Structure formats: C-alpha cells, structure tokens
C-alpha cells in the first residue's frame, strides 16, 4: 500500500476487536514542514480485553484514538474493527476527558443522546437507560439537570451514554483525570466490571501509570518520534478476592510493573531527545 492510499476499515477476520496494521500518519504545519506521528504501527486488542496506551506527551496517543474512531484518516495502513459474535458489525464508542453534558437536557436525556445519533429512541432504550443510571447510583437524579451533579456523577452519566449504544470497543481518553482520587477509583471499578459483565473491549489512554496497571490486562508503551510500540506488558496481578482498583494496587507485582513502565518512559525520552540531536553535535 502506497502512502496515498486510505486505510481499509473492515470487520476483523479473527477474534480481535481492534487490529491496527502498518498504520502511518503525519501532520503538515502551516509552513509546510511534515511531522510523522506514526510509521507502520502494529497492535491488536482482543475480545474482552482492557488495554492501556501510555506514552509521554506528544507521543500521539490522542491522535491514535482519532484515527481508530474515524475522526481522522491516516495516510496509509489498515484499521480493522472486529465483528460481534453473531457476525454483525462492531461498534466503537469514544469517551473523552470532558463529560460534554448538554445543560438544557436532563440526565436521562443526556444519557440517551448516543442512541439518538444512531436512530430514533425507543421505549426499551429509555428503560435500559434508567436501569443503567440506577446501577451507577443515579436513579434519583435521572430527571435532574447536569448543573446539580458532581464531577464523578457527570462522568458516570457520560459512561452510561457511551455504553447505551452497545459498543464492542470503548475508547477512553483520559476520562478520569479531572476527578478526585476516590471517584477515580470508583470509576476504574466500573470499567473493570464492564469487561467482566459484558465482554466489551476497552482501550484506555492515560498518563497515570498506576491507573494503567490497575485496570489493564496489557499496557502498550509508545515511544519515539515517529511513535512505535516500545514495550508491551502483560499484566498479571495476585489479588485477594476479585480484582478492583484498590486490590490491584496492593498486589505484590504492582511495583515491579510500575517501575518497568516508568523506566520505559524515561528511556523513550532519552531516545527521542538523542534522535533530534544534529549529527556530529555534542551530547550534553
């Protein structure tokens, strides 16, 4: 495939919910300088898997989500979205850091907005929305307006809106970074439970190493420019009872994983810095 061809977006032929193959993309600045973000990037996300993507600022993590979701079209490569088990097309839902609540709509109406973008809302959609809001402790505010909700409550409404479209793959772009620590842990548990209950695959972009390790089955470390998969870490934690945001952080393996990711980020920064040093120049 030459650089001018658009990537194919099709059902994945295997069990992967997402398969990114040979993905390349670059931006061109106003003065005509081209900056390559990705060059032949490869990775996959399996059914029912939670994968975190970690990298330093500028590694292209949010750009990657925009490419996967179709908001951007890469210059070359292949992005395959896995089909459902019944063969019907898979569906991506994208949850951002900002909850994007519409202040003139009630909590219930905000929750149903994702469904409205696909089709007309049916009575059973309203029932599902109320049931899901109740599951997240929001039944009493379903008919209230967003201004009366805390930050954590608003993010739970956003999560409800995301899940009501019944996605096979959920993209989470720093969704909890603006929340207090206790609320973040609670929402991490919500995502872990989502995978256990529905088999939905989740890809999380985060700067928080602890969050990445606690929630994920696998952590992908992006580094360099153009970005590449610098490390791919399978996460296995020994927890007392079910895995939760707290029990994961207390697992004996947790600190070793943290050190591996942190050291990977530091080494990636060194490589990137060196790669920008002109040939023959002295290294400080």
N, C-alpha and C positions, 0 to 999 in steps of 0.2 A: 504494500500500500504506500503510495507516494504522499508527500506532505500536504497536497492539496485536497486529498480525499477526506470526506467527513466520515466519522466512525460509525460503524453499524450499531444499532441499538435493537436487540432482539432477545427472544427467550433463550436463556442459557441451556445448552444441551445436557448439562449434568445437574447435580444436586445443589450447585451454588446459587445463592440468592443474588449474588453480585459477582461478576467476573470482569476485571479490568485487565486488558491485554495490550501491551505495546502503546500505552497512552502517551501522546506527546502534545504539548501545548505551550504557546509563547504569547507574550503581550508586546505590543509595539507602543512606545511612548510617542508623545507629540513631536519630538524632534527626530523621529524615525529610527530610534535605537530599539532593537528587538531583544527581549529578555526571555529566555527559555525557562519555563517553570517546571515542566516535566519532560523527560526524554525516555520513551519506551518503558513506562512504569507498568509493573505487573503485580497484581494481588487478587485474592478472591475472598468472599465471605460465604460461609456455609449456612445451610438452613438451621435456624435456631441458635445462631452464634452471636455473641456480643464481641465486637472488635473495636478497640480504641486506636485512634491515629494520633500520635504525639510527635511534635517537632517544634523547633524554635520558631519564633516569629519570622514570617517571610518564607516559610518552607512550602507554602502553597496549600495548606490544609483546607481552608475555606474555598479556595478555587477548585480544589478537587471535588468538593461537595457540589459546587455549581455545575461542574462538568457531569458528574454522575446523575444529578437530578434533571439535566437537560436545559438548565438556565444558560449555560454556555456550550458552544460546540467546539470541541478540540480539533486541532489541525489534522491529527491522524490517530489511529488506534481503534480499539473495539471495546465497547461497554455493553455487557450482556446482563439483562435483568432476568433472574430465574422465574419460571412459571410456577403457579400454585400446584399442589399435588393433583388436582383434578385436570391439569393441563391449561387452565385459563391463565391469562396474562398476570404477571405480578404487578404490584403497585408500590411506588415509593411515596413515603410521607416525610416531609422535611420540617424539623422543629428548630427554630432559631433561638438565640440568646434572649431576644426580646419577645414577650408574650403576644404582642400585636393584638390585644383586645380592642374591639370597637366599642367605645364608651356609650354609644346610643343603643347598643344591643344588650339584652340580658345575658347572664352567664349561660343559660341554656341555648339561647340563640347564637352566642359566640361559639359554643361547643359544636353546633350543627353547621357552622359555616363551611367546613371542609367538605361535608356531604353535598351542600348546595352547589359547590363548584363543579361537582360531577353530574348531579341530577337533581330532580325535584325531591324534597324531603318527604318521606312517608311517615305515617303514624308509628310504624315499628322503629323508625330511626329516632323519633322523639323518646320512645320507651327505652331504647338502648342508651341514649344519651343520659336520661335521668338515672338509669341503673348505674352507669359508669361514674357519673358525678357522685352518686351515693357511695360507691366503692371507695372513692377518694375523699370521703367526708365532706362533700359539697352539696348534699341534698337540700340543706336548709337555705342555701344561697342561690339555688338554681334560677330563681326568678328575680334575683337582685341584679344590680349593675356593677361593672368591674371596679368602680371607684371605691366600693366598700370592702374590697378584698385585699388581703395581704399579698406580698410578693410570691410567697410559696403557694397560696391558693390560686393566684392568677396563672402560675406555671402549671398547676395541676389541670386547670381548665384548658390551657394550651395543649397539654398532653392528651387530654380527653378528645379535643378537636382532632389531634393527629391520629389517634387510634380508631376513631369512629369511621374512618374511610377504609378500615380493614387492610392496612398495608402489609405486604410481605417483607418489606425492608424499611426501617426507620432510620433517618439521618438526624443526628443530634449535634448541633454546632454550638458548643459551649453553653448548653441550656441552663445550667445551674450556677454560673459563675457570679451572678449578681445577688445570690441568696445567702442568708446566714448559714453557718455550718450545720446546725441541727436540721434545718429544712433541706439542705443539700443531701444529707444522709438519708432522709426520708424519701426523697425523690429518686435517689440511687436505688433504694429498695424497690420502688415502684417499677423501675426499668428491669431490674433483676427478676421480679415476679412476673412481669410481662412476658419475658422469654420463657419462663417455666410454664406459664399457663397457656400460651398461645403458639409457641414455637416461632414467634416473629424474630427475624434477624435485626440486629441493631449495629450501626456504625456510629461511634462517638468521636468527635473531635474535641480535644481538651488540652489545656496547658497544665492541668493538675495531675501530676504523676500518681498520687495516691488514689484519686478518683478512677483513673485509667486501670490501675491494677485491681482495685476492689471490685469493679463492675465487670471486668472483661474475661473472656476465655483466651483472648490473644491481644497483644499490643504490637502495633506496627510503628516502628520509629522511622520517620522521614528525616533525611539529612542531605546536605549539599545543595548546590545550585548548578544545574537543574537537580530537582529533588529526586532521590532514589530511596528504595527500601533499604535502610542502613542496618536494621535488625528486625527480626520477627520473633516474638517471645510468646510461647505457650504458657498460660498462667494456670498453675495447679496449686490450690491452697488447702491446707488442712484446717478445717473449721470445726468448732464444737456445735453440732446441730446444723441447720440449714445455713447456707451462705447468705450473709447480709452485708450491708455496707460496713457495719461495725465488726462483725466476726471476721470478715476478710482482712481488715486492718490489723487484727490481733493474731493472725495466722503466723506461724514461725517462719514461713518462707517469704513473708511480705517485704521485709527489709532488704533481702538479697535482690528481689525483683526491682525494688526502688533504686538500689544502687546501680543495677545494670542499666536501667533506663536513664538515670541521671548521668552516668558516665558516658553513655551513648550520645546524649545531647551535648555534653561538653566536647567530646571528640569530634562530633559533627561540626561544631562551631569552629574548631581548630582547622579542620579540613577546608571548610568554606572560606575561612579567613586566608589560609595559605593559597587557595586557588585564585584569589583575587590579587595576590601579590605579583607585581610585574616580574617577568623572568630576569634574573640577574640582580634583583633588588635584595637588600639585606633584610633578614627577618629580625624583628625586634624581640 
